[in-house]
Amino acid sequence: MDAMLDPTVLQTLWFSLIAFFFLGYFVLEGFDFGVQMNVAAFWKRGSGTRGTILRTIGPVWDGNEVWVITGGALLFAAFPEWYATLFSGFYLALLLLLLVLIVRVCAFKWRDKVDSKRWRTSWDVVHVIGGFAPALLWGVAFGNIVAGVEIDENRWVTTTLLELLNPFALLSGVVFVLLFWLHGTLYLTLKVDGPLRADARRLAGVLAWPTILAGAAFLLWFQIAHSNTWLTLIPIAVAAVALIAVVPLNRMRREGWAFGATTAAIAGASIALFGGLFPYVLPATNDPALSLTVQNASSSAHTLTIMLVALAILLPIVIAYTIWTYLVFRHRITDEDAPAPGSELLDKAKKGYREAFEQE
């Protein structure tokens, strides 16, 4: 076998760890994106319901972002050539993604800072964009990564921005949007009560079918045209069965199982994409000899070993904290277009404060 395609155990382990962090990010942040998309789906129910929707992810969304921050940092340290080459060709897309994620943080932090309907409505629009745009951009990016791009001798991506918007990558973006939207909708059925819960269940039933069809088309196209191994048929089959299972589980109101099914579908699709990409990290479509592989894009064995020791200490802490957070905030939120409990007392206090200082 070509030495470029024969990575060491340590290099393979780090490729798997990078895949694990992005899998975790897509599962956890995926339903955050889906919940934010549902701000648009239930827009007509009013600002109160939109606030209820956003409160379901209020305690966890920032913790979920840790997975991509950590994954990106590990990618930079473990595979610096992969990181640098990606940014040489995906710079504008990744910059746009970063800007959307930053504005998204502002939407979470500032939405309720001003008691104004127009203010909240404006930030609700940002929330919708903050859910849809990252899902689409991640999908397009991963579609191009697994399909490959043109790379020159200096390891610069020469594929143009318009060429990155090819049919396979765009289908990948659509699948990411639909799958995350369905995932977030099922998360809502777990986190809210009242009429919104029933409406979210009905919406999930509608979303399941286009997600199944688009997902099947994308994964089959990937397997036939771009996967480097037939073993990826196993996680693809898992993802397919899980997505199909969403339909009866949702109808039977087995909300936890349905959400688990979309979790399994995202995990299966992620494993298939990374597994089909291996031993490459960024294939070169113009000349296979210029492709970046796990072997030629990684850091030294010494660096990878030190990082592995640090990760072995820190990763269990991150996982334990994540589990603890979800256990603490596992309660449901009542669906009502009314002030939150205790807000009447707060309003009275604010009114008294204004009256006291407005007196002459």
C-alpha positions in Angstrom: 0.0 0.0 0.0 1.1 3.6 -0.7 2.8 5.1 2.4 0.5 8.1 2.0 -2.5 5.8 2.4 -1.1 3.8 5.3 -1.4 6.0 8.5 -0.1 5.0 11.9 -2.4 3.8 14.7 -1.9 7.2 16.4 -2.9 9.1 13.3 -5.9 6.9 12.7 -7.0 7.4 16.3 -6.8 11.2 16.0 -8.8 11.1 12.8 -11.4 9.1 14.7 -11.4 11.6 17.6 -11.9 14.5 15.2 -14.9 12.6 13.7 -16.2 11.9 17.3 -16.2 15.6 18.2 -18.0 16.6 15.0 -20.5 13.8 15.5 -21.2 15.1 19.0 -21.5 18.6 17.7 -24.0 17.6 14.9 -26.1 15.6 17.4 -26.2 18.3 20.1 -26.0 21.6 18.2 -28.1 20.0 15.5 -31.3 20.2 17.6 -30.3 23.7 18.6 -30.4 24.7 15.0 -33.6 22.8 14.5 -35.3 24.5 17.4 -34.3 27.9 16.1 -35.7 27.0 12.6 -39.0 26.3 14.4 -39.2 29.9 15.6 -40.2 30.5 11.9 -42.4 27.4 11.8 -44.5 28.6 14.7 -44.1 32.4 14.1 -47.8 33.2 14.0 -48.3 31.8 17.5 -46.8 35.0 18.8 -43.7 36.3 20.7 -44.6 34.4 23.8 -44.5 31.0 22.1 -41.3 31.9 20.3 -39.8 32.7 23.6 -41.0 29.3 25.0 -39.3 27.6 22.0 -36.0 29.3 22.6 -36.1 28.6 26.4 -36.0 24.9 25.6 -32.3 25.3 24.5 -31.5 28.3 26.7 -29.5 26.4 29.3 -27.6 24.1 26.8 -26.9 25.8 23.5 -23.6 27.4 24.5 -22.4 24.1 26.0 -23.2 22.4 22.8 -21.0 24.9 20.9 -18.0 23.7 22.9 -17.9 20.6 20.8 -17.1 22.4 17.5 -14.7 24.8 19.3 -12.8 21.8 20.7 -13.1 19.9 17.5 -11.7 22.8 15.5 -8.9 23.3 17.9 -8.0 19.6 17.8 -8.2 19.7 14.0 -5.7 22.6 13.9 -3.3 20.9 16.3 -3.6 17.3 15.0 -3.9 18.0 11.3 -2.5 21.5 10.6 -2.2 20.8 6.9 -5.8 19.8 6.6 -6.9 22.9 8.6 -4.7 25.3 6.5 -5.8 23.9 3.1 -9.5 24.0 4.1 -9.3 27.7 5.0 -7.4 28.4 1.7 -10.5 27.3 -0.3 -13.4 27.6 2.2 -12.4 30.9 3.7 -15.4 33.0 2.7 -17.9 30.2 3.6 -16.2 29.6 7.0 -16.0 33.3 7.7 -19.7 33.7 7.0 -20.4 30.7 9.2 -18.3 32.3 12.0 -20.2 35.6 11.6 -23.6 33.9 11.8 -22.6 32.0 14.9 -21.4 35.2 16.6 -24.6 37.1 15.8 -26.5 34.0 17.0 -24.9 34.4 20.4 -26.1 38.0 20.5 -29.6 36.9 19.7 -29.6 34.5 22.7 -28.1 37.1 25.0 -30.0 40.3 23.9 -33.5 39.1 22.9 -35.1 39.8 26.3 -32.9 42.7 27.3 -35.5 45.3 26.1 -39.2 45.1 26.8 -40.2 45.9 23.2 -42.2 43.7 20.7 -40.2 45.1 17.8 -36.9 44.4 19.6 -37.9 40.8 20.3 -39.2 40.3 16.8 -36.0 41.5 15.2 -33.9 39.1 17.3 -36.3 36.3 16.5 -35.5 36.8 12.8 -31.9 36.5 13.7 -32.6 33.3 15.5 -34.2 31.8 12.4 -31.2 32.8 10.3 -28.9 31.5 13.0 -30.5 28.1 12.8 -30.9 27.8 9.1 -27.6 29.3 7.8 -25.1 27.2 9.8 -26.9 24.0 9.0 -26.8 24.8 5.3 -23.2 25.9 5.4 -22.0 22.9 7.3 -23.8 20.7 4.9 -22.2 22.3 1.8 -18.8 22.3 3.4 -18.9 18.6 4.3 -20.3 17.7 0.9 -17.3 19.3 -0.7 -14.9 17.7 1.8 -16.0 14.2 1.1 -16.4 14.7 -2.7 -13.0 16.5 -3.0 -11.8 19.8 -4.4 -9.0 20.9 -6.7 -5.7 21.4 -4.9 -2.4 22.7 -6.4 1.2 21.8 -5.5 1.3 24.4 -2.7 -1.7 22.7 -1.1 -4.0 25.6 -1.9 -7.6 24.9 -2.9 -8.2 26.2 -6.4 -11.9 25.4 -6.7 -13.9 28.6 -7.0 -16.7 29.6 -4.7 -19.3 28.9 -7.5 -17.7 25.4 -8.1 -18.2 24.7 -4.4 -21.9 25.2 -4.9 -22.2 22.0 -7.0 -25.3 19.7 -7.0 -23.8 17.2 -4.5 -22.8 19.8 -2.0 -26.1 21.6 -2.3 -28.0 18.4 -1.7 -25.7 17.8 1.3 -26.7 21.3 2.6 -30.4 20.5 2.1 -30.1 17.2 4.0 -28.3 18.9 6.9 -31.1 21.5 7.1 -33.9 18.9 7.0 -32.3 16.5 9.4 -31.4 19.2 12.0 -34.9 20.7 11.6 -36.5 17.3 12.2 -34.1 16.6 15.1 -35.0 20.0 16.7 -38.7 19.5 16.3 -38.6 16.1 18.1 -36.5 17.8 20.8 -39.4 20.3 21.2 -41.8 17.4 21.8 -39.6 16.3 24.7 -39.2 19.8 26.2 -42.6 21.6 25.9 -46.1 20.8 27.1 -49.5 21.9 25.9 -50.7 22.7 22.4 -47.1 23.4 21.2 -46.1 19.8 22.0 -48.9 18.4 19.8 -48.1 20.9 17.0 -44.4 20.0 17.1 -45.4 16.3 16.8 -47.5 17.0 13.8 -44.7 19.0 12.2 -42.2 16.2 12.8 -44.6 13.8 11.0 -44.5 16.2 7.9 -40.8 16.7 8.0 -39.9 13.1 8.3 -40.8 12.2 4.7 -38.7 14.8 2.8 -35.8 14.1 5.2 -36.0 10.4 4.4 -36.1 11.0 0.7 -33.3 13.6 0.6 -31.2 11.7 3.0 -31.5 8.5 1.0 -30.6 10.2 -2.2 -27.5 11.9 -0.6 -26.1 8.9 1.2 -26.6 6.6 -1.9 -24.9 9.2 -4.1 -22.1 9.5 -1.6 -21.6 5.7 -1.3 -21.6 5.2 -5.1 -19.5 8.2 -6.1 -17.3 9.2 -3.2 -16.9 6.6 -0.4 -13.6 4.7 -0.3 -15.1 1.6 1.3 -18.2 -0.5 1.1 -18.1 -0.8 4.9 -19.9 2.6 5.1 -23.0 0.7 4.0 -23.4 -0.4 7.6 -23.7 3.1 9.2 -25.8 4.2 6.1 -28.2 1.3 6.8 -28.4 2.3 10.5 -29.1 5.9 9.5 -31.8 4.8 7.0 -33.5 2.5 9.5 -33.4 5.1 12.2 -35.0 7.8 10.0 -37.7 5.4 8.8 -38.4 4.5 12.4 -39.2 8.1 13.2 -42.5 7.9 11.4 -44.2 5.2 13.5 -42.5 6.2 16.7 -43.8 9.8 16.3 -47.3 8.5 15.5 -47.2 6.4 18.7 -46.1 9.4 20.6 -42.9 7.7 21.7 -41.1 11.0 21.8 -37.9 9.9 23.5 -37.5 7.0 21.1 -38.2 9.2 18.1 -35.6 11.7 19.2 -33.2 8.8 19.8 -33.9 7.7 16.2 -32.8 11.1 14.7 -29.8 11.0 17.0 -28.9 7.6 15.6 -29.5 8.8 12.0 -27.1 11.8 12.5 -24.5 9.5 14.1 -24.8 7.0 11.3 -24.5 9.6 8.6 -21.5 11.2 10.3 -19.7 7.9 10.7 -20.5 7.1 7.1 -19.1 10.4 5.9 -15.9 10.2 7.9 -15.5 6.5 7.3 -15.9 6.9 3.6 -13.4 9.8 3.5 -10.7 7.8 5.3 -7.7 7.5 4.7 -8.0 10.9 3.0 -8.9 14.1 4.8 -9.3 16.2 1.6 -9.2 14.4 -1.8 -7.8 16.3 -4.8 -10.1 15.9 -7.8 -7.6 17.2 -10.3 -4.7 14.9 -9.2 -5.0 12.2 -6.6 -1.3 12.5 -5.8 -2.0 16.0 -4.4 -4.7 14.8 -2.0 -4.3 15.4 1.7 -4.4 12.1 3.7 -4.4 11.2 7.4 -0.7 10.4 7.0 0.6 13.4 5.2 -1.5 16.1 6.9 -0.9 15.2 10.5 1.4 16.6 13.2 4.3 14.7 14.6 3.9 11.6 16.7 5.2 13.5 19.7 2.6 16.2 19.3 -0.2 13.7 18.9 0.9 11.7 22.0 1.0 14.8 24.2 -2.4 15.8 22.9 -3.8 12.4 23.6 -2.7 12.5 27.2 -4.3 15.9 27.7 -7.5 14.8 26.0 -7.7 11.6 28.1 -7.9 13.9 31.2 -10.2 16.6 29.9 -12.7 14.7 27.7 -14.3 12.7 30.6 -14.9 16.1 32.4 -16.5 17.6 29.3 -18.8 14.5 28.9 -19.7 14.4 32.6 -20.5 18.1 32.6 -22.7 17.8 29.5 -24.7 14.9 31.1 -25.1 16.8 34.3 -26.4 19.9 32.5 -29.1 17.9 30.7 -30.1 16.1 33.9 -30.5 19.4 35.7 -32.6 21.0 32.9 -34.6 18.0 32.0 -38.0 19.4 33.0 -40.7 20.5 30.4 -41.6 24.1 29.7 -45.3 25.0 29.6 -46.5 26.3 26.2 -48.3 29.6 26.9 -48.3 33.0 25.3 -48.2 34.6 28.7 -45.7 36.2 31.0 -43.4 33.8 32.8 -44.2 32.9 36.4 -43.2 35.8 38.7 -43.1 38.3 35.9 -46.0 40.2 37.4 -44.0 41.0 40.6 -41.1 42.0 38.5 -43.3 44.3 36.4 -44.6 45.9 39.6 -41.1 46.4 40.9 -40.0 48.1 37.7 -43.1 50.3 37.7 -42.5 51.3 41.3 -38.9 52.0 40.6 -39.8 54.3 37.6 -42.4 56.1 39.6 -40.1 56.7 42.5 -37.4 58.3 40.3 -39.8 60.2 38.1 -41.2 62.2 41.0 -40.2 65.8 41.2 
